[in-house]
């Protein structure tokens, strides 16, 4: 019998006008404490976001999402010291509540036998 792994995930959202609380799901971040696995994947539907807020700075959003994924991956080039923290600390920092244009849902638990393709599966189910 394969060992079950507990993981946590959060949905990454773009909230163009924080005061209106409207958002679109643009990605997921997944963390498994037991294996130290952390991964982020995004898929930005620019047309949908443009319909929500025509004056949005799309390049800025894309840059911030790249930095978000870079921090998750521990990429030292992401421009943030947070990328140097351990996986659990990076996940907690990225999923902390904030009132900016890039936000995350609450973290949700799940169970799996492998983290292989897990992030992509969640992205397809929750974003695409």
C-alpha positions as a Python dict, from the first residue, in 0.01 Angstrom:
ca = {
    (1, 'X'): (0, 0, 0),
    (2, 'X'): (134, 343, -96),
    (3, 'X'): (186, 600, 175),
    (4, 'X'): (-59, 889, 173),
    (5, 'X'): (93, 1236, 174),
    (6, 'X'): (-87, 1532, 323),
    (7, 'X'): (-49, 1850, 120),
    (8, 'X'): (-180, 2203, 130),
    (9, 'X'): (-275, 2425, -161),
    (10, 'X'): (-404, 2775, -218),
    (11, 'X'): (-553, 2939, -524),
    (12, 'X'): (-371, 3248, -651),
    (13, 'X'): (-603, 3531, -751),
    (14, 'X'): (-575, 3865, -922),
    (15, 'X'): (-794, 4127, -755),
    (16, 'X'): (-779, 4434, -982),
    (17, 'X'): (-985, 4657, -753),
    (18, 'X'): (-938, 4543, -397),
    (19, 'X'): (-1229, 4756, -275),
    (20, 'X'): (-1470, 4569, -508),
    (21, 'X'): (-1339, 4224, -406),
    (22, 'X'): (-1381, 4089, -761),
    (23, 'X'): (-1114, 3845, -871),
    (24, 'X'): (-1013, 3580, -1119),
    (25, 'X'): (-822, 3264, -1032),
    (26, 'X'): (-483, 3265, -1203),
    (27, 'X'): (-280, 2993, -1035),
    (28, 'X'): (-214, 2753, -752),
    (29, 'X'): (61, 2700, -499),
    (30, 'X'): (107, 2352, -348),
    (31, 'X'): (311, 2247, -44),
    (32, 'X'): (382, 1906, 113),
    (33, 'X'): (563, 1929, 446),
    (34, 'X'): (671, 1564, 454),
    (35, 'X'): (855, 1579, 122),
    (36, 'X'): (946, 1949, 127),
    (37, 'X'): (763, 1986, -204),
    (38, 'X'): (652, 2334, -304),
    (39, 'X'): (540, 2434, -650),
    (40, 'X'): (354, 2720, -811),
    (41, 'X'): (183, 2729, -1149),
    (42, 'X'): (-5, 3016, -1312),
    (43, 'X'): (-219, 3068, -1618),
    (44, 'X'): (-329, 3426, -1674),
    (45, 'X'): (-640, 3470, -1887),
    (46, 'X'): (-562, 3823, -2005),
    (47, 'X'): (-890, 3870, -2190),
    (48, 'X'): (-1096, 3775, -1885),
    (49, 'X'): (-888, 4003, -1664),
    (50, 'X'): (-915, 4288, -1914),
    (51, 'X'): (-1296, 4253, -1909),
    (52, 'X'): (-1288, 4281, -1531),
    (53, 'X'): (-1060, 4587, -1538),
    (54, 'X'): (-965, 4742, -1873),
    (55, 'X'): (-706, 4978, -1722),
    (56, 'X'): (-506, 4709, -1544),
    (57, 'X'): (-128, 4701, -1585),
    (58, 'X'): (-102, 4354, -1742),
    (59, 'X'): (278, 4360, -1758),
    (60, 'X'): (295, 4444, -1389),
    (61, 'X'): (62, 4157, -1304),
    (62, 'X'): (270, 3914, -1513),
    (63, 'X'): (591, 4036, -1348),
    (64, 'X'): (442, 3992, -1000),
    (65, 'X'): (318, 3641, -1083),
    (66, 'X'): (665, 3546, -1211),
    (67, 'X'): (815, 3675, -885),
    (68, 'X'): (553, 3483, -686),
    (69, 'X'): (647, 3157, -862),
    (70, 'X'): (1018, 3239, -831),
    (71, 'X'): (983, 3280, -455),
    (72, 'X'): (792, 2951, -433),
    (73, 'X'): (1070, 2778, -626),
    (74, 'X'): (1340, 2928, -404),
    (75, 'X'): (1490, 3111, -701),
    (76, 'X'): (1758, 3345, -565),
    (77, 'X'): (1709, 3565, -873),
    (78, 'X'): (1347, 3642, -779),
    (79, 'X'): (1464, 3961, -613),
    (80, 'X'): (1344, 3871, -267),
    (81, 'X'): (1517, 3735, 44),
    (82, 'X'): (1200, 3538, 107),
    (83, 'X'): (1307, 3297, -168),
    (84, 'X'): (1597, 3195, 58),
    (85, 'X'): (1366, 3068, 335),
    (86, 'X'): (1274, 2701, 375),
    (87, 'X'): (976, 2565, 177),
    (88, 'X'): (729, 2585, 466),
    (89, 'X'): (818, 2948, 538),
    (90, 'X'): (790, 3042, 170),
    (91, 'X'): (446, 2877, 146),
    (92, 'X'): (323, 3053, 462),
    (93, 'X'): (457, 3389, 345),
    (94, 'X'): (305, 3357, -3),
    (95, 'X'): (-35, 3247, 125),
    (96, 'X'): (-59, 3505, 406),
    (97, 'X'): (-365, 3732, 389),
    (98, 'X'): (-296, 4061, 215),
    (99, 'X'): (-488, 4341, 48),
    (100, 'X'): (-293, 4366, -276),
    (101, 'X'): (-378, 4280, -635),
    (102, 'X'): (-217, 3935, -604),
    (103, 'X'): (-386, 3735, -326),
    (104, 'X'): (-432, 3372, -224),
    (105, 'X'): (-729, 3181, -97),
    (106, 'X'): (-708, 3019, 242),
    (107, 'X'): (-486, 2713, 239),
    (108, 'X'): (-680, 2391, 187),
    (109, 'X'): (-565, 2038, 277),
    (110, 'X'): (-555, 1735, 54),
    (111, 'X'): (-412, 1384, 40),
    (112, 'X'): (-224, 1213, -239),
    (113, 'X'): (14, 926, -299),
    (114, 'X'): (246, 1140, -513),
    (115, 'X'): (307, 1507, -577),
    (116, 'X'): (396, 1435, -939),
    (117, 'X'): (161, 1637, -1164),
    (118, 'X'): (-40, 1748, -857),
    (119, 'X'): (10, 2118, -922),
    (120, 'X'): (-95, 2085, -1285),
    (121, 'X'): (-403, 1883, -1188),
    (122, 'X'): (-509, 2150, -939),
    (123, 'X'): (-440, 2426, -1193),
    (124, 'X'): (-663, 2252, -1447),
    (125, 'X'): (-942, 2197, -1195),
    (126, 'X'): (-937, 2537, -1025),
    (127, 'X'): (-810, 2785, -1284),
    (128, 'X'): (-834, 2662, -1643),
}
